[in-house]
Amino acid sequence: MFRKAQTNSCVCGQTFPESHAYLKHTRTCEAANARSEKASAIGVSKLAQRLELKEKRKKDRADAINRAISTEVETVPLLERLKRRLSAGKEHQRGSNKRGRMSNQDSVSTDTLTSRRFQDFLPEGVSRLLSQYRNTTSASSPPPTSSPSIDPVPDAPARLPRIRLLMPKWKTAVNRFGIFREYRAHPGPSFIPDENVDLDHFVLQPPPGRQEPELTSEVELYSLPSIRNPVRRLPAPTVTPPPPTTGSQHPTNSKAAQAKLQDLILHPRFFSKDLLGFNSDKLGRDHRPIDIPSSSKDLPSPSTVFNVEGFHHRKLVDVIRTSLANPSTMAQVHLEPYKSLWQRPGSSSILRIYDEVYTSDAMLKAHEDLQRQPQEPGCNLERVVLSLLFASDATHPTNFGQAKLWPLYMAFGNISKYERCKPKSGLMEHVAYFPSLPDHVRDEIQRRFSKAASKPVITHCNRELMHAIWTIILDDEFIEAWKHGIVLMCADGIKRRFYPRIFTYSADYPEKVLLATIRNLGDCPCPRCLIRKRDIYKIGTTADQEHRKSRARTDDEARQRRVDLARGFVYGEQRVPVNSVAVENLLKERSEVPTRNAFSNRLGHLGFDYHSMFVTDWLHEWDIGEESYFEQHVVCILYSCKNGSDLIDEFNKRFRDVPPFGRDTIRKFYRNVSDFKGFAARDYEDVLQCMIPVVEGLLEDPHNTDICNLLYVMADLMSLAKLRLHTDTTLSGLEAAITQYGRLIRKFATKTCPKFETAETPREYEARARRTARKAAKVAPVAIAPPNTPRVDAASEQCQRNPDPGKAPKAFNLHRFKLHALGDVPTSIRAFGSLEGYSTMRSELEHRNAKTWYKRTNKTQTSTRQITTLEAISRRLQSINSAVNKILTTAERHLKRPEEPPKPFSRYEMASSTRKKLLASSLLRDHPGDPAVKYFWERLRDYFISQLRGVRYDGEDTTYTNAERHQLHIKNDSLYQHTHLRINYTSYDVRRAQDSISLRTACRDIMVAANDAKYSHPFWYARVLGIWHAFVAEEESGNVKEWKRVDVLWVRWFGFQPGTAGRRNNVRLDRVGFVPLEDDGAFGFIHPEEVIRASHIIPAFAHGREKSTIGHSFVQEPMGDYNYYYIMRFVDRDMYMRYRGDGIGHLDPLVRAPEPTEHSAPSVNSPTESSDAEEEWDDEMEALSLSEEGSSTDESDSSSMISEGSRDGDSEAESDG
């Protein structure tokens, strides 16, 4: 049932049964308007008296601040700003009293179906130019200083005091989104990468169809000296700039590649002298010996040396020098970290932003520690902390076979993640390729020790090999750079001293335990803290949070002493096995192992604790960890029911009926989801986002409700954790979501799961049976079959002989490390920025390059060496390509071919083709009596008249006379049809993104801004039926005016189910349904500018279809409309923030920050000045509250309802923008 209209009473005494009549009356009622104006006047007069007293007190402080600022900042008087805001709010109240209505099949409301005008704001960058101000003021005025406080160091001599410098804070202006920066050190950075960026910098992905610029002539290009210099080491020219991947576009060697090579050498402009001194700078090859313990006193030596070949690496210092020497890379490096802050528009609260590594707490602390260190003797260069982000992951370059690659990648945290995480950016450096322990090590152990290699010994050798490799990587040159920095000539011609610091290491759990030198799935499985397995289920509790802090792992002397003592038992005179009782007594309690950690040995004395670099790996710990584990167990529960096969069939059918969303956000589910066959991490994420409508109703209550609630909380947790931009508010919400997830997952494991006897799925059972049969076939004797005998699979035959007695039981386990790892997500974000900046997803994408290079090798034991050569060539071509592109984008723009300019900053993109047209009269003639075209002719002409006159079209409330309608002329009576519409919008993280609406697919649902005081839900929803443009003109005095193009969308409206809209605290999705076909407001026309975004709307399968209306209109689905649909708010991160609120890029046009001053000087703010600014905002908000207080005594007053809605729904208002 949808909500009916309620009786409304005005302050003048009149009563109206219908909302639209009441709203029309309040616009002209003198009593209602006089009351609102009186309340506003009282608030202004009271505040003016208070402001006069405060302005005197602040005058002296304002004068002192203005003297400290060299350039005067123009400010708007507070009283004028307040009056302006009050007047704007008053106009908003008068202009937005129309409230939309959403009805349903049972009852029809008579409110007006109109949407509030949506405004889109383009992203913008830093508004104040710190580098320009520093250059103009540093020579004339010394940096502001304060008296240092001297604290003696307890254990140091008295003549060496420790000086704590009080560095001034430099702040930028607040831009239109409320974002500003706070630099911690004077005189600020010498270079800001995003200081003067254009709007293209904020586009998340280029629109389809955009291509790289092509050159008109090879001769024109290579006749330029500026182009010849960057490619002087390239032997012969090419028609286009070299591709960034390899020299050949084909991944394998072929005759075509040999022909190209021959043409290259025989080219008349090829000179052999260009090859002199050419060096591909490929990865060096090395080997590393490891000590294998003998574990026997009968042998002469306690260990034997075994050399592991195939280690390829580059020196870290060389990687840093080569990367920063590239101008395109150096142009993106942030030299100084800063705090990114957000002041909510219309509010005095200031929140911290956590997005990049160079705005994180770890980077700020490292920078401050570096600046407090004494300068190098005789060096006054700018000192920069270079954040190193490592990632490694083993992969298979082929689908079949045993080939394996184990690359080590490195990236710079000083570069924005939006650039660094692009696969084609070339900003992920290949540092090394790890070798695996060869299988013939077992033969060597058998030969030397006369016994078979045990599993603990092989595991110990793997640990020793990993840390022997890292001892080579962390060489003396890198240690020297850590201490004293690396002096580099940067691309801007300025020398700087860079100090490398290791911040994060991203890897899956098996690699983490190797690097952390702990046991795999030991009693203390976490590499960051000493939690026991039996306590993991307490996730989200206060005890668990305190345990992570109090029992954190530390690389102290006690740990190092325990490891050395254990190694003495293994490699000393006692020669005990690595898993002996003596070793276990020392190390088992903390799950430690007898292996010296390379990070501790090389960097421990410099204050580096390697436990801090193991950050959350969301890909392996959630996507293919907790998330997939829960989804698979839900399938096991469905199988365990009496009619399990039928439930699984319905489960798969519903997933196949889920509509896709976006280009690749939610893909179509073609295969059976219950099999989880060939699923990647993104597939598990898609399943979770769409699983609530699918699972609903398959189980009986309370299990159905409990599982749906848990799925909602999991989707909420996932959306919060994967945000690209966090604030203090979202992190608090993330911690609350983890607490709620812990409570519900414990309830699921203890209440729901025991009610079902879950076991293996049929697919898991068959796979286990095949594995068992293969093992049995290997042991069984092999009989020689006669010739011409049909081939029979030995595993299948063995499986038929000895069938498995039954499916193995499968219980739900709460003692998993991946469950425990969720509790460290907020800590990682606060320390190093959002998860996307150091996720293993980036290293997984980089595997594509290595796999492509592998195809070009001979696929033998030397394949890794050949890959390193191809990687070096690719890196060289990438640098040449960057140099050429930089020149082409500045000096040689005239060489580009003309191309259609992209439109990512327009509100929408619609084609201009007139090939396919629809006659408006034919639509009415072809569907007589259809409710979809009942008012089509009248409302279409009303819409066109409103657009021509510049009047807002309000649906059925905007009507014109038939005479006016007949004076409207539609050129050729034609509506030109289109199948696609692209909606551009500014995302929550102030980036430019795009949605695509297609009439050829199911991606046809949209959302527009709502302005209905009866519902707290901020949006209305509709399904697009037609995308048209037409040329229209009005007739005046018998003459037709100039033709004008008008774009229009024909839509069918959804309506809310009562009690489901805007339920912030309820863990259920919002539910809507189509407005009845017979309702006058079921269909309408809107302008494409009104569309905020596309919406993902999934049928509520459990409530069935409305079969009674099948065939009533040609716009319905063939099988009929569903009774209800769910609004999927978790479909992507931006959509989630529009419902949650506090999206920085989701500006409300009525609540905005002041426009920035582009060239005003930065301020050196003291805590007192910040307090004054906060008091000013408090005064303004108090004035607004006074005015609202006087007008909110009567609940029936229309102005009070709107003011309360805008005051209480702060996040709702921001979501509208």
C-alpha positions, -999 to 999 in steps of 0.1 A, spaced: 0 0 0 12 34 -8 7 64 15 -25 84 9 -27 122 12 -33 136 47 -55 166 58 -35 198 61 -45 229 81 -31 264 75 -24 290 102 -53 311 88 -77 284 99 -86 268 65 -84 230 60 -75 212 28 -80 174 22 -56 174 -7 -19 184 -5 -16 202 -38 -45 225 -29 -30 232 5 4 240 -11 -11 264 -36 -29 282 -8 3 287 13 20 305 -16 -6 333 -14 -17 332 22 -6 364 39 -8 349 74 16 321 66 41 344 48 39 371 75 47 345 102 78 333 84 91 368 77 85 378 113 105 348 126 134 356 103 134 393 113 135 383 150 165 360 144 184 387 125 178 414 151 189 393 180 220 381 163 229 417 152 231 428 188 254 399 197 276 404 167 282 441 175 296 431 209 318 404 195 332 424 166 348 449 191 365 420 209 378 405 177 390 438 162 425 437 178 431 401 169 419 406 133 444 435 129 473 413 141 463 385 117 461 409 88 496 423 95 509 388 94 495 383 59 513 401 32 484 402 8 451 414 21 423 388 19 389 402 10 363 391 34 325 394 33 311 409 66 294 382 86 261 400 89 259 404 51 267 367 46 240 358 72 214 380 56 222 365 22 219 330 35 186 337 52 172 353 21 184 324 0 168 300 25 136 320 23 135 319 -14 141 282 -13 112 277 10 89 297 -12 101 280 -44 101 244 -33 68 240 -16 56 217 -44 60 182 -32 61 152 -55 40 121 -49 47 85 -54 16 62 -55 10 25 -60 -14 0 -73 -37 1 -43 -43 38 -36 -36 69 -58 -25 101 -42 -32 134 -59 0 152 -51 21 167 -79 48 145 -95 76 170 -99 113 168 -93 135 195 -78 160 211 -102 193 193 -100 225 212 -104 259 197 -112 291 212 -100 324 205 -118 354 194 -98 382 219 -91 417 216 -76 439 238 -53 428 274 -54 457 291 -37 491 289 -53 515 283 -24 546 281 -47 540 315 -63 534 331 -29 565 316 -15 586 328 -44 574 363 -39 577 365 -1 606 343 9 632 368 -2 616 399 14 602 384 47 617 357 68 596 327 78 576 331 109 592 315 138 584 309 174 605 303 204 616 267 205 612 247 236 643 228 247 638 195 263 669 176 275 672 141 264 674 118 295 703 96 284 722 121 263 749 145 273 738 179 286 755 197 257 732 180 232 697 193 239 667 181 219 649 211 202 612 209 195 605 233 166 570 248 165 565 249 127 538 272 114 508 258 95 501 269 60 465 266 48 450 269 14 416 285 7 384 265 9 371 256 -25 335 253 -35 334 217 -21 347 228 13 382 211 7 414 228 18 449 217 27 471 223 57 508 221 52 529 215 83 562 232 73 573 266 62 579 277 35 557 251 18 566 227 -11 586 240 -40 564 221 -64 527 211 -63 518 186 -90 480 193 -90 484 231 -85 473 242 -120 455 210 -134 428 213 -159 394 195 -157 406 165 -176 427 156 -145 394 148 -126 379 124 -152 379 89 -138 378 72 -172 378 87 -207 345 86 -225 342 58 -251 355 67 -286 383 89 -274 416 80 -291 451 91 -289 460 119 -313 474 109 -346 500 127 -366 494 140 -401 529 133 -414 559 112 -404 582 138 -422 567 167 -403 571 149 -370 607 138 -373 618 170 -389 614 187 -355 646 188 -334 625 186 -302 612 152 -313 645 138 -326 663 144 -292 640 122 -271 641 93 -296 677 96 -305 684 61 -292 656 47 -312 673 35 -344 646 43 -369 614 64 -369 579 51 -366 548 67 -379 533 71 -344 549 75 -310 562 41 -297 537 21 -278 542 19 -241 543 -19 -238 566 -35 -263 582 -27 -297 558 -50 -315 520 -49 -312 518 -87 -315 526 -107 -283 545 -134 -301 573 -137 -326 561 -140 -362 572 -135 -398 555 -101 -397 578 -91 -368 608 -102 -387 597 -82 -417 593 -51 -396 628 -57 -382 642 -60 -417 624 -28 -428 638 -11 -398 674 -20 -405 672 -12 -442 655 22 -436 675 50 -453 675 70 -421 689 41 -400 724 48 -386 744 20 -370 762 45 -348 730 51 -329 734 17 -314 767 26 -297 764 27 -260 728 13 -261 719 -4 -228 686 -19 -221 692 -17 -183 676 -51 -178 673 -69 -144 705 -84 -131 708 -121 -125 720 -135 -92 719 -166 -71 716 -169 -33 729 -197 -11 708 -210 18 718 -232 47 699 -264 50 701 -278 85 713 -314 88 695 -322 121 720 -349 129 751 -351 151 765 -379 129 774 -356 101 805 -334 101 787 -301 94 754 -288 110 742 -276 77 749 -277 40 749 -249 14 724 -250 -15 725 -224 -42 692 -213 -57 695 -199 -92 672 -177 -112 670 -146 -90 666 -115 -112 665 -80 -96 673 -43 -100 689 -22 -73 664 -1 -54 685 30 -57 688 25 -95 651 21 -97 645 53 -78 670 73 -99 656 60 -132 620 66 -123 624 102 -109 646 111 -139 615 106 -161 598 140 -164 564 125 -167 569 106 -134 585 135 -115 557 159 -126 533 138 -104 554 135 -73 542 153 -42 572 166 -24 556 175 9 527 158 26 497 177 39 465 173 58 435 173 36 405 188 54 368 193 46 345 219 60 310 209 55 292 235 34 268 254 57 285 240 88 314 249 111 326 213 115 359 204 100 367 168 92 399 151 82 401 135 47 420 102 43 425 95 6 462 94 -5 493 80 10 509 115 10 480 128 32 482 100 57 494 100 93 524 78 84 536 102 57 531 132 79 550 116 108 578 105 85 581 140 70 581 157 104 608 133 117 629 140 87 626 178 90 637 175 127 669 157 118 700 178 113 709 187 77 736 169 59 770 187 62 772 215 37 738 207 21 708 230 21 687 211 -4 650 204 0 645 171 18 617 148 6 604 116 21 600 91 -8 572 66 1 579 31 -12 549 7 -17 559 -29 -23 537 -57 -36 544 -93 -46 522 -122 -57 530 -154 -75 511 -161 -107 508 -187 -135 515 -171 -169 495 -199 -187 462 -216 -181 479 -250 -183 513 -263 -173 535 -256 -143 551 -223 -154 553 -198 -126 562 -162 -121 568 -144 -88 573 -107 -95 581 -80 -69 566 -46 -77 573 -12 -63 554 21 -66 558 56 -51 532 67 -25 540 103 -34 521 99 -66 483 100 -66 465 67 -67 443 79 -95 474 79 -117 494 52 -101 467 26 -103 461 29 -140 475 -2 -157 488 18 -186 505 45 -165 538 26 -162 542 37 -126 545 2 -112 582 -7 -113 593 -43 -117 620 -47 -91 627 -84 -89 615 -119 -99 616 -143 -70 628 -179 -77 609 -208 -61 627 -235 -42 635 -261 -69 622 -296 -65 657 -311 -68 665 -298 -34 649 -330 -21 675 -350 -41 703 -329 -27 691 -335 9 688 -372 2 723 -373 -12 740 -353 15 721 -364 46 710 -399 35 674 -393 45 643 -379 29 635 -342 32 607 -337 58 580 -311 53 592 -288 81 627 -287 65 613 -277 31 591 -250 48 622 -237 66 641 -236 34 614 -215 18 616 -190 46 654 -189 44 653 -183 7 628 -154 9 649 -135 35 681 -143 17 667 -126 -13 655 -96 6 690 -93 21 703 -88 -14 675 -63 -23 681 -42 8 718 -36 -1 743 -12 15 736 14 -11 699 15 -1 708 16 36 730 46 28 702 63 9 679 56 39 703 74 62 716 103 41 692 105 11 698 105 -27 705 138 -44 687 139 -77 683 165 -104 645 166 -109 627 173 -141 621 210 -131 658 216 -129 660 217 -91 682 194 -70 665 177 -41 675 151 -15 651 121 -14 650 98 16 634 64 8 611 49 34 592 16 32 555 22 40 535 -8 29 539 -43 16 508 -58 -1 507 -96 -4 483 -124 3 484 -143 36 509 -171 26 535 -144 15 528 -123 46 537 -152 69 569 -157 49 579 -120 52 568 -117 89 586 -150 98 556 -165 116 539 -198 111 512 -203 86 479 -205 104 496 -209 137 480 -203 171 488 -166 166 481 -163 129 481 -125 126 514 -108 114 504 -76 132 493 -88 167 494 -118 190 457 -127 190 449 -164 196 427 -183 172 402 -190 199 396 -152 203 391 -143 167 354 -146 169 353 -116 192 358 -92 162 341 -59 167 340 -60 205 358 -36 228 380 -64 241 392 -72 205 400 -36 198 420 -32 230 438 -65 223 450 -53 189 467 -23 206 481 -39 237 493 -72 221 507 -58 189 538 -75 175 570 -56 179 605 -62 165 623 -58 198 654 -73 213 634 -100 230 621 -114 197 655 -113 181 670 -130 211 644 -158 209 651 -164 172 689 -164 177 686 -189 205 664 -212 184 688 -210 155 716 -219 179 697 -251 187 692 -259 150 726 -249 136 747 -252 168 762 -282 184 728 -297 194 716 -299 158 680 -304 167 653 -305 140 635 -272 132 603 -286 148 620 -300 179 607 -296 214 635 -271 223 625 -249 193 588 -252 200 592 -242 236 608 -210 225 588 -199 195 555 -218 194 537 -196 219 539 -166 195 539 -186 163 575 -175 155 600 -195 134 638 -199 136 645 -175 106 662 -142 108 641 -115 93 659 -95 66 639 -63 73 649 -65 110 685 -72 103 689 -45 77 665 -18 89 658 -25 125 686 -4 138 672 26 119 639 24 138 619 5 112 595 -21 126 585 -44 97 552 -55 113 538 -20 105 542 -25 67 517 -54 65 485 -36 55 450 -49 49 447 -69 17 411 -64 8 412 -85 -23 423 -117 -6 410 -111 29 374 -101 19 366 -105 -18 379 -141 -21 380 -145 17 351 -136 40 327 -126 13 331 -158 -8 331 -180 23 298 -167 34 282 -169 0 293 -205 -5 279 -214 29 245 -199 20 245 -222 -10 253 -251 12 223 -242 34 200 -241 4 213 -276 -6 207 -289 29 169 -281 28 144 -308 18 137 -293 -16 173 -281 -20 176 -288 -57 144 -267 -64 158 -239 -42 191 -239 -61 173 -238 -94 153 -208 -83 184 -192 -68 202 -195 -102 171 -183 -122 167 -152 -101 204 -143 -106 200 -147 -144 170 -123 -142 191 -96 -124 196 -67 -148 231 -54 -154 243 -20 -145 268 3 -161 294 -7 -186 309 -33 -164 298 -25 -128 273 -53 -126 276 -78 -154 249 -102 -166 248 -135 -147 247 -161 -175 260 -192 -157 248 -209 -125 260 -187 -96 256 -216 -72 286 -234 -88 310 -204 -83 329 -217 -113 358 -196 -125 348 -167 -102 372 -138 -97 370 -113 -69 348 -89 -88 323 -117 -94 319 -124 -56 314 -86 -51 287 -86 -78 269 -115 -61 269 -98 -27 255 -66 -41 226 -84 -58 220 -113 -33 194 -98 -10 165 -99 -35 176 -133 -48 178 -150 -14 147 -134 1 119 -159 6 139 -190 -2 141 -199 35 116 -197 63 118 -170 90 136 -162 112 165 -176 90 154 -156 60 154 -123 79 187 -131 96 205 -139 64 191 -108 46 200 -86 75 235 -100 75 239 -95 37 228 -59 41 254 -53 68 281 -70 47 272 -48 17 273 -17 39 307 -28 53 321 -35 19 309 -1 5 324 18 34 357 0 34 363 4 -4 357 42 -5 384 60 -23 379 90 0 373 87 37 365 112 64 363 110 101 326 103 97 329 74 73 357 59 94 334 60 125 307 44 104 331 18 92 341 9 128 304 7 137 297 -15 107 325 -39 117 310 -41 152 276 -49 138 290 -74 114 308 -92 142 276 -94 162 255 -107 133 281 -132 121 283 -147 156 246 -149 156 246 -166 122 272 -191 133 255 -200 166 218 -197 158 213 -202 121 239 -227 110 232 -254 137 196 -256 123 210 -270 90 231 -301 83 254 -285 57 277 -306 36 297 -303 4 280 -291 -27 277 -316 -55 305 -298 -74 328 -299 -44 320 -336 -38 328 -345 -74 360 -326 -73 371 -344 -40 361 -378 -55 383 -371 -86 412 -362 -64 409 -393 -43 406 -414 -75 438 -399 -90 457 -407 -58 445 -442 -59 453 -446 -96 489 -435 -90 494 -463 -64 476 -490 -83 497 -511 -108 495 -500 -145 482 -527 -168 493 -527 -205 462 -525 -226 460 -542 -260 462 -520 -291 430 -504 -304 415 -504 -269 393 -473 -262 410 -449 -238 395 -447 -203 402 -421 -177 419 -439 -149 405 -415 -123 370 -420 -135 374 -457 -136 388 -458 -101 360 -435 -89 334 -460 -103 351 -489 -86 354 -473 -52 326 -447 -49 329 -422 -20 306 -432 9 291 -397 12 295 -360 13 317 -346 39 301 -323 65 309 -286 62 305 -264 93 308 -226 95 341 -216 111 347 -184 131 384 -190 138 398 -176 106 425 -150 101 406 -133 73 378 -126 97 402 -111 122 419 -90 95 387 -69 91 393 -52 124 426 -36 110 409 -19 81 402 15 99 438 15 113 453 9 79 432 37 63 442 62 90 478 53 87 483 49 49 451 63 32 423 45 15 427 8 7 427 13 -31 461 30 -29 479 -1 -18 456 -29 -27 469 -61 -43 444 -55 -71 470 -32 -87 497 -59 -87 471 -84 -101 465 -61 -130 503 -57 -135 505 -94 -140 490 -89 -174 522 -73 -187 543 -102 -174 520 -127 -189 521 -109 -222 559 -109 -222 559 -146 -213 542 -153 -246 571 -139 -264 597 -161 -247 608 -196 -257 589 -209 -226 619 -227 -211 639 -223 -179 653 -191 -193 619 -175 -197 622 -153 -167 655 -139 -180 639 -131 -213 609 -114 -195 633 -91 -177 648 -81 -211 614 -74 -225 605 -54 -193 636 -32 -197 628 -25 -234 592 -17 -224 604 7 -197 627 24 -222 599 28 -248 576 41 -221 601 69 -213 604 78 -250 567 78 -254 562 101 -224 588 125 -238 572 126 -272 537 130 -258 548 159 -236 562 177 -266 532 170 -288 508 183 -262 526 217 -259 546 228 -290 532 207 -319 495 209 -314 491 219 -350 502 184 -361 472 167 -345 443 157 -367 410 174 -359 389 153 -337 355 156 -320 361 173 -286 351 151 -256 322 163 -234 329 148 -200 320 182 -183 286 186 -199 256 173 -179 247 147 -205 256 135 -240 230 127 -266 236 121 -303 225 146 -329 216 120 -356 183 124 -374 183 91 -392 157 74 -370 126 93 -363 92 87 -348 61 105 -358 42 117 -327 9 112 -344 18 76 -353 25 67 -317 -10 77 -308 -25 59 -338 -6 27 -333 -16 23 -296 -52 35 -293 -66 32 -258 -32 25 -243 -28 42 -209 8 51 -217 -3 75 -245 -35 88 -228 -21 122 -222 9 119 -245 0 147 -269 -10 173 -243 19 168 -219 45 165 -247 34 199 -260 33 214 -225 68 202 -220 80 218 -252 62 251 -245 79 252 -210 113 246 -225 108 274 -251 96 299 -226 123 290 -200 97 279 -175 102 249 -153 80 219 -163 63 204 -133 45 175 -149 7 176 -148 8 208 -127 22 227 -158 -7 229 -182 -15 252 -211 -46 258 -231 -53 240 -263 -49 272 -282 -13 275 -269 -7 239 -277 -18 243 -313 5 273 -316 35 250 -310 50 236 -341 71 204 -341 93 203 -372 80 176 -396 60 162 -366 91 141 -358 108 130 -327 143 119 -334 150 87 -315 182 76 -298 192 44 -281 218 58 -257 222 86 -232 253 93 -212 249 111 -179 280 129 -165 282 136 -128 306 146 -101 313 117 -77 316 118 -40 354 120 -42 352 150 -65 359 132 -98 341 132 -130 323 99 -139 297 88 -164 266 66 -165 252 51 -197 215 46 -203 206 22 -231 172 13 -245 188 -18 -260 196 -33 -226 180 -33 -192 201 -3 -181 171 21 -184 163 32 -148 172 67 -136 170 87 -104 161 124 -100 161 147 -71 129 147 -50 113 174 -29 86 157 -10 84 166 27 63 135 34 93 112 27 129 115 39 141 97 8 160 121 -13 153 106 -48 126 96 -72 129 68 -97 117 62 -132 122 39 -162 132 55 -195 109 46 -223 122 70 -250 152 92 -257 143 119 -282 151 153 -295 129 175 -316 130 209 -333 102 230 -320 90 266 -323 61 288 -312 38 307 -335 34 344 -328 11 367 -348 10 341 -376 47 338 -378 68 308 -367 98 317 -346 132 302 -349 135 265 -346 151 253 -313 163 218 -304 148 204 -273 159 171 -257 133 150 -238 130 117 -219 98 98 -218 96 80 -185 74 57 -164 75 65 -127 81 43 -97 64 48 -64 75 41 -29 59 14 -7 49 30 26 73 26 54 103 17 32 115 51 20 144 67 39 148 42 67 183 50 78 185 26 108 168 -3 92 189 -30 75 166 -35 46 166 -21 10 141 6 -1 112 -9 -20 93 7 -49 67 -3 -74 54 11 -107 27 37 -104 -5 22 -117 -11 25 -155 -45 41 -149 -30 69 -128 -27 103 -144 9 106 -132 22 72 -142 41 86 -172 58 119 -178 85 139 -195 117 152 -180 147 170 -193 180 150 -194 196 176 -171 172 165 -143 188 131 -142 213 126 -114 225 92 -122 214 58 -136 198 36 -109 201 -1 -104 166 -15 -96 162 -52 -91 128 -70 -90 116 -82 -56 114 -118 -68 98 -131 -35 67 -109 -41 60 -122 -76 45 -105 -106 13 -86 -110 -3 -109 -135 -36 -91 -136 -21 -62 -156 -3 -83 -183 -9 -69 -217 -25 -36 -206 3 -15 -222 30 -20 -247 55 -5 -223 52 -34 -199 74 -65 -197 61 -94 -217 56 -115 -186 41 -86 -166 55 -61 -141 68 -73 -107 48 -61 -77 78 -45 -61 114 -36 -69 144 -30 -47 167 1 -50 202 -12 -49 221 15 -30 253 -6 -28 258 -9 -66 289 13 -64 307 36 -40 293 68 -54 257 55 -52 262 44 -17 274 78 -6 244 95 -22 222 76 2 245 77 32 253 114 28 285 133 35 297 128 -1 321 157 -6 314 159 -43 276 158 -38 270 195 -33 235 208 -25 231 240 -46 214 257 -17 241 249 9 276 257 -4 309 269 7 320 304 -2 336 308 -37 374 306 -34 397 335 -38 421 324 -66 452 346 -58 449 355 -22 478 347 0 480 317 22 475 323 59 496 313 88 468 303 112 471 300 149 447 280 171 431 313 181 422 322 146 407 288 139 385 293 170 373 326 157 363 311 124 344 284 142 326 310 163 315 328 132 300 297 118 283 290 151 268 324 151 254 320 116 239 286 125 224 300 157 208 328 137 192 302 114 181 282 144 165 313 159 145 320 127 135 284 125 125 282 161 100 310 157 84 293 127 84 257 139 58 259 167 30 247 146 36 214 127 10 224 101 31 254 89 46 246 55 76 267 60 85 250 92 83 216 76 108 226 49 132 243 73 132 213 96 137 190 67 167 210 55 181 213 90 177 177 102 185 161 68 220 176 63 233 145 46 201 142 26 205 177 12 240 170 2 230 138 -15 207 158 -38 236 175 -55 
